[in-house]
């Protein structure tokens, strides 16, 4: 017989407890006991009390039969009842409340009416002397959680944020071989003082760089790209000089030490000039203090290592991601995927989705099978429902699979006497923010080509053509400027040099245009071609490109495009 869950209510000495209980049938709940004496007659319960480290009762703590959905909330006296368990079979009972470490009691054998669970508050201070736990090596994340950590090492760009060649070459003003552009030239103006001027065209140029414009300042780039290293000096940490665990950028130990995120209460967003770690409350523990020797925030409220771990509700909310996914530079909003989500229907808690639901999806697949234990082989883990273990894959701009699922493209072609009309509709129906989002270098390129049966191109009579920044040259080389189609991007222009598009947003910029697709928005475009004598074909291709082609060539970045959708349609004959 299948096990079912049901809800029971207990009135105990004048107070009421609610709990989810397991039953071997779907029969209606039996009459609830009404006193301690009556409870003592039952053989399928675990009842007791949750107290804090000083022995005071803890109200509204979650008490759970570990790894199951059987749970209860404590009342004002810290009391709880769990029912529907197998008499005589030992179980582990856990307790948790926000701001406390987890707690557990092993080998609890029903019936019990006086189980006591003790919750300890985790520290309110941060320890700057703490040394980050490395993802790999001895006493590392991998040594305890090998499967989960390997998935993160293989998949997640966060773990490469301090070493990403696009980031470092933009920061340093070099290409990937280390060739460096000349220092930025400046001129003096009467109204604005010292301002930059465009690079000297007679000298080799390897693209812009923060350090070319501000050679004497480290900037605040590390606040997002190497936040663990930037904690003590967010505006003075050079990403080139980070050491040890911080070379992994946004590493495991850092993320699992974020206790809170600070927001402007009037906007629900981080403050404009507080990116990354500047908007985070970090709690590094005190290894020499047995009461505070370690602290990891996670998603389980029944963790099996209660001395170190606790649940943080924030870690499953989009707000957790906000500090590094909202960035304002010189009063121009450059990064805004969190704000785009917040303004979209996806932020509705009743019907929407969080960032984590798309970017840390369960289950975690290791060696082709769902992971059921995050810390196996005697490392303190327990077997769990694989759908409760989030995959640390964080798919994003580098994930072809995610990009191919991001939007829906629908095409229609019809023949009208001497012309052929093509309609292309692109709907952002699967993404909780704009497409593309965040980095202003990212863009989509829609290419609409028409040929007759002999393969000869048909002349475009009406419709958009792709702009110059899609590349001037041969299409086989990825240069699509002038072809029928439409491009989608946030285009920034530098105020002083008027370079556009630019990724040098550390300088004052303005938004020249922004036609990216917001969540649930649809773009419709039409193209009219000269009709062929007989039949022909229409090919519609939607491409995601991570950086503008001219900049990619300057930096010698890999320019491999991701085809998000491609369709071929027949032109009806006359």
VENWO-V443665 format. One record per pair of residues at least 24 apart in sequence whose ideal C-beta (glycine too) atoms are under 8 Angstrom apart, sorted by sequence separation. I is the first residue (numbers start at 1). J is the second residue. D is the distance in Angstrom with one decimal. If there is no record, write none. Layout:
I|J|D, I|J|D
This chain:
1|25|6.6, 8|32|6.1, 12|36|6.8, 50|74|5.0, 86|110|7.0, 87|111|6.7, 93|117|6.9, 95|119|6.0, 135|159|6.9, 181|205|5.3, 225|249|5.8, 258|282|6.1, 259|283|4.5, 318|342|7.5, 362|386|6.8, 363|387|5.8, 406|430|5.8, 407|431|7.0, 424|448|6.4, 460|484|4.8, 489|513|7.7, 490|514|4.4, 541|565|7.4, 542|566|7.4, 49|74|7.6, 66|91|7.2, 85|110|4.7, 179|204|7.0, 181|206|4.7, 225|250|7.7, 228|253|7.5, 257|282|5.3, 362|387|4.7, 364|389|5.0, 405|430|5.6, 406|431|4.8, 445|470|5.6, 489|514|7.6, 540|565|7.7, 541|566|4.8, 65|91|5.7, 66|92|4.1, 180|206|6.3, 181|207|6.4, 224|250|7.8, 228|254|4.4, 257|283|5.7, 362|388|6.7, 363|389|6.0, 364|390|7.0, 365|391|6.9, 422|448|5.8, 489|515|7.3, 490|516|6.0, 540|566|7.1, 12|39|6.9, 51|78|5.7, 65|92|7.6, 66|93|6.8, 179|206|5.0, 181|208|7.3, 227|254|5.9, 257|284|5.8, 362|389|5.9, 364|391|4.2, 488|515|5.5, 489|516|6.6, 539|566|7.2, 540|567|4.8, 49|77|7.1, 50|78|4.6, 65|93|6.3, 66|94|4.9, 181|209|6.4, 184|212|4.8, 254|282|7.7, 362|390|5.4, 363|391|6.7, 364|392|7.2, 407|435|5.9, 422|450|7.2, 488|516|5.2, 539|567|7.5, 540|568|7.7, 10|39|7.6, 49|78|4.7, 64|93|7.1, 180|209|7.6, 183|212|5.7, 184|213|4.8, 318|347|7.1, 361|390|7.3, 362|391|6.2, 406|435|5.4, 488|517|6.3, 539|568|5.1, 540|569|7.3, 49|79|5.3, 50|80|6.6, 63|93|6.5, 64|94|4.9, 182|212|7.8, 325|355|8.0, 360|390|4.2, 361|391|5.6, 420|450|6.5, 538|568|7.0, 48|79|7.3, 49|80|7.3, 63|94|7.1, 64|95|7.6, 175|206|4.3, 181|212|5.9, 360|391|6.0, 537|568|5.8, 538|569|4.5, 47|79|7.3, 48|80|6.4, 63|95|5.0, 64|96|7.7, 174|206|5.7, 175|207|7.0, 180|212|8.0, 183|215|6.8, 360|392|6.4, 361|393|7.4, 469|501|5.5, 537|569|7.0, 538|570|7.8, 47|80|6.6, 62|95|6.9, 173|206|6.9, 174|207|8.0, 360|393|7.1, 447|480|5.9, 537|570|6.2, 538|571|6.3, 47|81|4.4, 61|95|5.2, 62|96|5.2, 173|207|6.9, 321|355|4.9, 356|390|6.8, 359|393|7.7, 360|394|6.4, 449|483|7.0, 450|484|7.6, 536|570|7.7, 537|571|6.5, 46|81|7.6, 47|82|7.2, 61|96|6.6, 62|97|6.8, 173|208|6.3, 174|209|6.7, 320|355|7.8, 321|356|8.0, 359|394|5.1, 445|480|5.9, 448|483|8.0, 449|484|6.7, 488|523|7.3, 535|570|6.5, 536|571|4.0, 45|81|5.9, 46|82|4.7, 61|97|4.2, 173|209|2.0, 318|354|4.8, 320|356|7.7, 359|395|6.3, 447|483|5.6, 448|484|4.6, 535|571|5.4, 45|82|6.4, 58|95|7.9, 60|97|6.7, 169|206|7.8, 170|207|7.2, 172|209|5.2, 173|210|7.4, 317|354|6.0, 318|355|4.5, 358|395|7.9, 359|396|6.9, 447|484|7.2, 448|485|5.2, 486|523|7.3, 535|572|7.3, 45|83|4.7, 66|104|6.7, 169|207|7.0, 170|208|6.9, 171|209|6.3, 172|210|7.8, 173|211|5.7, 257|295|6.8, 259|297|6.7, 316|354|6.6, 318|356|7.4, 420|458|7.0, 447|485|4.4, 535|573|4.8, 44|83|5.8, 46|85|6.5, 58|97|5.9, 61|100|7.8, 170|209|6.3, 171|210|5.0, 172|211|5.4, 173|212|3.9, 257|296|7.6, 258|297|6.8, 317|356|7.7, 397|436|7.4, 446|485|4.6, 486|525|5.1, 532|571|6.4, 534|573|5.7, 44|84|5.8, 45|85|7.0, 169|209|7.5, 170|210|7.0, 171|211|6.4, 256|296|4.7, 257|297|7.0, 316|356|5.5, 445|485|6.6, 446|486|4.7, 531|571|7.6, 534|574|7.2, 42|83|7.3, 44|85|5.3, 256|297|5.3, 315|356|7.8, 397|438|8.0, 422|463|7.9, 446|487|7.1, 533|574|7.7, 39|81|7.1, 44|86|7.3, 58|100|7.6, 234|276|7.4, 256|298|6.4, 397|439|7.4, 419|461|6.1, 445|487|5.2, 446|488|7.5, 22|65|7.9, 44|87|5.9, 234|277|6.0, 253|296|8.0, 279|322|7.4, 280|323|5.6, 444|487|6.6, 484|527|5.2, 531|574|7.6, 43|87|4.2, 234|278|5.3, 279|323|4.0, 358|402|7.8, 443|487|5.8, 444|488|4.2, 503|547|7.4, 46|91|7.1, 50|95|4.9, 278|323|7.4, 397|442|6.3, 443|488|6.1, 444|489|7.4, 484|529|7.8, 503|548|7.7, 22|68|7.4, 230|276|7.2, 231|277|5.7, 277|323|7.3, 443|489|3.6, 46|93|5.8, 50|97|8.0, 230|277|5.5, 276|323|5.3, 442|489|7.3, 501|548|5.5, 22|70|5.5, 52|100|7.5, 171|219|7.9, 275|323|6.5, 276|324|5.1, 503|551|6.3, 20|69|5.7, 21|70|6.4, 227|276|5.2, 228|277|7.9, 274|323|7.5, 275|324|6.8, 440|489|7.5, 20|70|5.5, 171|221|5.9, 227|277|3.9, 440|490|5.0, 19|70|7.4, 20|71|5.5, 224|275|5.6, 225|276|7.9, 231|282|6.4, 275|326|7.6, 440|491|7.7, 19|71|6.5, 20|72|7.6, 223|275|5.2, 224|276|3.6, 270|322|5.5, 275|327|5.1, 436|488|7.2, 440|492|5.2, 19|72|3.5, 50|103|7.6, 223|276|3.5, 224|277|7.7, 227|280|7.3, 259|312|7.0, 261|314|6.7, 269|322|6.9, 270|323|5.2, 435|488|7.4, 436|489|7.3, 18|72|6.9, 19|73|7.8, 63|117|7.0, 167|221|7.6, 222|276|8.0, 223|277|5.0, 258|312|7.8, 260|314|6.6, 17|72|6.2, 18|73|6.6, 220|275|6.2, 223|278|5.4, 273|328|6.9, 17|73|7.7, 61|117|8.0, 220|276|7.5, 258|314|7.7, 263|319|7.2, 270|326|5.4, 272|328|4.0, 258|315|7.6, 269|326|5.8, 17|75|5.9, 61|119|6.4, 167|225|5.9, 220|278|7.3, 261|319|5.6, 16|75|7.5, 261|320|6.4, 263|322|7.3, 272|331|7.6, 15|75|4.9, 162|222|7.7, 441|501|7.8, 15|76|7.1, 19|80|7.2, 21|82|7.1, 23|84|5.2, 58|119|5.5, 164|225|7.6, 261|322|6.0, 440|501|7.3, 464|525|6.2, 15|77|7.1, 17|79|6.8, 19|81|5.9, 21|83|4.3, 22|84|4.0, 46|108|5.5, 258|320|6.9, 261|323|5.9, 440|502|8.0, 441|503|4.8, 463|525|6.9, 17|80|6.4, 19|82|5.8, 21|84|3.6, 22|85|6.7, 161|224|7.4, 162|225|5.4, 440|503|6.1, 463|526|5.9, 464|527|7.6, 5|69|6.1, 15|79|7.3, 17|81|5.2, 19|83|6.5, 46|110|5.5, 48|112|6.7, 161|225|4.6, 162|226|4.2, 439|503|7.5, 462|526|7.4, 463|527|3.5, 5|70|7.5, 45|110|6.1, 46|111|7.6, 47|112|6.7, 48|113|7.1, 49|114|7.8, 51|116|6.8, 53|118|6.6, 161|226|7.1, 440|505|6.5, 462|527|7.2, 463|528|6.0, 44|110|5.9, 45|111|5.6, 46|112|4.8, 47|113|4.5, 48|114|5.7, 49|115|7.6, 50|116|7.9, 51|117|7.5, 52|118|7.3, 53|119|7.3, 462|528|4.0, 12|79|6.9, 43|110|6.6, 44|111|6.9, 45|112|7.4, 47|114|7.5, 48|115|3.2, 49|116|5.7, 50|117|4.8, 51|118|5.8, 52|119|5.4, 53|120|4.8, 162|229|7.7, 460|527|6.5, 461|528|4.5, 43|111|4.8, 45|113|7.1, 47|115|6.9, 48|116|5.7, 49|117|7.5, 50|118|7.8, 51|119|7.3, 52|120|7.5, 53|121|6.8, 171|239|6.1, 172|240|7.1, 460|528|7.3, 461|529|6.4, 12|81|7.2, 42|111|5.9, 46|115|5.8, 48|117|6.8, 50|119|6.2, 52|121|7.1, 171|240|7.6, 269|338|7.3, 460|529|5.9, 461|530|6.0, 269|339|6.0, 305|375|8.0, 459|529|6.5, 479|549|6.8, 10|81|5.2, 40|111|7.6, 168|239|6.7, 304|375|7.7, 458|529|4.1, 459|530|4.4, 478|549|6.2, 167|239|7.3, 168|240|7.1, 444|516|7.9, 458|530|5.3, 10|83|7.8, 40|113|5.6, 269|342|7.3, 358|431|7.9, 444|517|7.9, 458|531|7.6, 39|113|5.5, 250|324|7.5, 268|342|6.3, 358|432|6.7, 458|532|6.2, 8|83|5.6, 305|380|4.8, 8|84|7.6, 304|380|5.3, 36|113|7.0, 162|239|5.7, 304|381|6.3, 355|432|7.2, 448|525|7.9, 450|527|7.7, 6|84|7.5, 304|382|4.9, 458|536|6.6, 471|549|4.0, 353|432|5.8, 437|516|7.4, 446|525|7.2, 448|527|4.9, 450|529|4.2, 453|532|6.9, 469|548|5.3, 470|549|7.0, 471|550|7.5, 162|242|5.4, 352|432|7.2, 436|516|6.2, 452|532|3.5, 469|549|7.4, 435|516|6.3, 452|533|7.1, 453|534|5.5, 469|550|7.1, 478|559|5.8, 434|516|4.3, 435|517|4.8, 452|534|7.1, 453|535|5.3, 434|517|6.3, 452|535|7.5, 453|536|5.8, 478|561|6.5, 162|246|6.5, 163|247|6.3, 434|518|5.4, 452|536|4.2, 453|537|8.0, 162|247|5.7, 163|248|8.0, 164|249|7.7, 434|519|7.4, 451|536|5.5, 162|248|6.8, 163|249|6.8, 346|432|3.6, 433|519|6.4, 450|536|6.4, 451|537|5.5, 162|249|3.7, 346|433|7.8, 432|519|5.7, 450|537|7.4, 160|248|7.5, 161|249|3.2, 300|388|7.6, 344|432|6.0, 431|519|6.3, 450|538|5.2, 451|539|7.7, 159|248|4.9, 160|249|6.2, 161|250|5.1, 299|388|7.5, 344|433|6.9, 428|517|4.0, 449|538|7.3, 450|539|7.9, 159|249|6.1, 427|517|7.7, 428|518|6.5, 448|538|7.0, 449|539|4.8, 158|249|6.3, 159|250|7.0, 299|390|6.4, 341|432|4.9, 426|517|6.5, 428|519|5.8, 429|520|6.3, 448|539|7.7, 158|250|4.0, 159|251|6.2, 340|432|7.8, 341|433|4.9, 428|520|6.4, 447|539|7.8, 448|540|5.4, 449|541|7.8, 158|251|7.8, 159|252|7.9, 340|433|3.8, 427|520|7.4, 428|521|5.5, 447|540|7.4, 340|434|4.9, 427|521|7.4, 428|522|7.7, 446|540|7.3, 447|541|4.6, 338|433|7.8, 427|522|4.4, 446|541|7.4, 447|542|7.9, 132|228|5.5, 337|433|4.4, 426|522|6.8, 427|523|8.0, 446|542|5.3, 447|543|7.0, 158|255|7.5, 227|324|7.8, 337|434|7.3, 340|437|6.3, 425|522|5.8, 426|523|4.9, 445|542|7.5, 446|543|7.8, 336|434|7.8, 425|523|7.3, 444|542|6.3, 445|543|4.4, 224|323|7.5, 425|524|5.0, 444|543|6.8, 152|252|6.7, 224|324|4.3, 337|437|4.2, 424|524|7.2, 444|544|5.8, 445|545|6.1, 336|437|7.5, 337|438|4.9, 423|524|6.7, 424|525|5.2, 443|544|7.9, 444|545|7.5, 336|438|7.5, 423|525|7.6, 424|526|7.9, 442|544|7.3, 443|545|5.6, 128|231|7.3, 149|252|7.0, 224|327|7.6, 335|438|4.9, 423|526|5.5, 424|527|7.5, 442|545|7.2, 128|232|6.1, 335|439|7.4, 422|526|7.0, 442|546|5.8, 421|526|6.4, 422|527|4.5, 441|546|6.5, 442|547|7.4, 443|548|7.2, 334|440|5.9, 421|527|7.3, 422|528|7.7, 441|547|4.2, 421|528|5.2, 422|529|7.1, 439|546|7.7, 441|548|6.1, 420|528|7.1, 436|544|6.7, 419|528|5.2, 420|529|4.7, 134|244|7.3, 135|245|7.3, 407|517|6.7, 419|529|6.7, 420|530|7.6, 441|551|6.8, 134|245|4.7, 141|252|4.7, 419|530|6.5, 420|531|5.1, 132|244|7.1, 133|245|7.1, 141|253|7.1, 418|530|7.0, 419|531|5.4, 420|532|7.8, 131|244|8.0, 132|245|4.0, 135|248|5.8, 325|438|6.4, 418|531|5.2, 131|245|7.9, 132|246|6.9, 134|248|7.9, 417|531|7.2, 416|531|7.9, 135|251|5.8, 415|531|6.1, 420|536|7.5, 422|538|5.5, 424|540|5.8, 426|542|6.8, 445|561|7.8, 134|251|7.8, 135|252|5.3, 135|253|7.9, 420|538|7.4, 422|540|7.4, 132|251|6.7, 133|252|7.3, 134|253|7.9, 452|571|8.0, 133|253|4.3, 444|564|7.3, 132|253|4.7, 450|571|7.2, 132|254|6.7, 413|538|5.1, 411|538|7.4, 411|540|5.0, 409|540|6.9, 409|542|5.7, 407|542|7.5, 403|544|5.1, 397|544|7.6, 422|569|7.7, 397|546|5.9, 420|571|5.4, 130|284|3.7, 130|285|6.3, 409|564|7.8, 126|282|5.6, 128|284|7.1, 130|286|7.5, 409|565|4.3, 411|567|5.3, 413|569|4.7, 415|571|6.4, 126|283|5.6, 127|284|4.5, 130|287|7.1, 407|564|6.7, 412|569|8.0, 413|570|7.6, 415|572|4.6, 125|283|7.7, 126|284|5.2, 127|285|6.1, 334|492|7.3, 404|562|7.8, 406|564|6.5, 407|565|7.4, 409|567|6.8, 411|569|5.9, 413|571|6.2, 414|572|7.1, 415|573|7.9, 124|283|7.9, 127|286|5.0, 403|562|5.1, 404|563|7.8, 413|572|7.6, 415|574|7.3, 123|283|6.2, 332|492|7.2, 404|564|5.5, 122|283|6.8, 125|286|8.0, 403|564|5.1, 404|565|7.1, 123|285|6.7, 400|562|5.1, 123|286|7.0, 123|292|4.6, 122|292|7.2, 120|291|6.9, 334|505|4.7, 123|295|7.0, 122|295|5.4, 332|505|6.9, 346|519|5.9, 344|518|6.8, 345|519|6.6, 330|505|7.8, 334|509|7.8, 344|519|3.8, 345|520|6.5, 329|505|4.9, 332|508|7.7, 344|520|7.2, 329|506|6.3, 330|507|7.3, 332|509|5.3, 330|508|4.3, 332|510|6.4, 340|518|6.7, 341|519|7.6, 330|509|6.7, 332|511|6.4, 340|519|7.0, 329|509|7.4, 122|310|6.2, 101|295|7.8, 102|300|7.5, 104|302|7.1, 102|301|6.6, 102|302|6.6, 104|304|7.1, 102|303|4.4, 104|306|5.3, 103|306|5.1, 102|306|4.1, 96|301|3.8, 101|306|5.6, 96|302|6.9, 101|307|6.9, 94|301|6.9, 101|308|7.5, 102|309|5.8, 94|302|3.5, 101|309|7.0, 102|310|5.3, 94|303|7.6, 101|310|4.9, 102|311|7.0, 92|302|8.0, 100|310|6.5, 94|306|7.6, 98|311|7.7, 151|364|5.8, 96|310|6.7, 98|312|7.9, 151|365|7.6, 96|311|5.5, 98|313|6.5, 151|366|6.5, 148|364|6.1, 150|366|7.2, 147|364|6.9, 148|366|7.9, 147|366|3.9, 147|367|8.0, 148|371|6.6, 147|371|5.1, 148|374|5.3, 147|374|7.5, 145|374|5.2, 147|376|7.7, 145|375|5.2, 144|375|5.1, 145|379|7.3, 67|302|6.5, 144|379|4.7, 66|302|4.6, 143|379|7.9, 144|380|7.2, 145|381|7.7, 156|392|5.9, 158|394|6.0, 64|301|6.5, 155|392|7.2, 156|393|6.4, 157|394|6.7, 64|302|4.8, 66|304|7.5, 155|393|4.2, 156|394|4.4, 62|301|5.3, 155|394|6.8, 157|396|6.1, 151|391|6.2, 152|392|3.9, 155|395|7.3, 157|397|7.8, 148|389|7.5, 151|392|5.5, 152|393|7.8, 157|398|6.0, 151|393|6.2, 149|392|7.9, 148|392|6.0, 219|506|6.6, 92|382|7.8, 213|504|7.3, 214|506|7.2, 213|506|6.6, 208|502|7.1, 210|504|7.7, 213|507|6.2, 208|503|7.0, 208|504|4.1, 210|506|5.0, 196|494|7.8, 197|496|7.3, 198|497|4.7, 196|496|5.2, 197|497|6.4, 195|496|4.4, 196|497|5.9, 198|499|6.7, 196|507|6.8, 67|382|5.7, 66|382|6.6, 67|383|6.8, 67|384|5.1, 67|385|7.3, 170|503|6.3, 170|504|7.8, 207|551|5.6, 207|554|3.8, 206|554|5.5, 207|555|4.8, 205|554|6.3, 206|555|6.6, 206|556|8.0, 175|554|6.7, 176|555|6.5, 177|556|6.4, 166|546|7.7, 175|555|5.0, 176|556|4.9, 166|547|7.0, 174|555|7.8, 175|556|4.3, 176|557|6.8, 170|555|7.5, 169|555|4.9, 169|557|7.6, 166|555|7.3, 166|557|6.2, 165|557|7.2
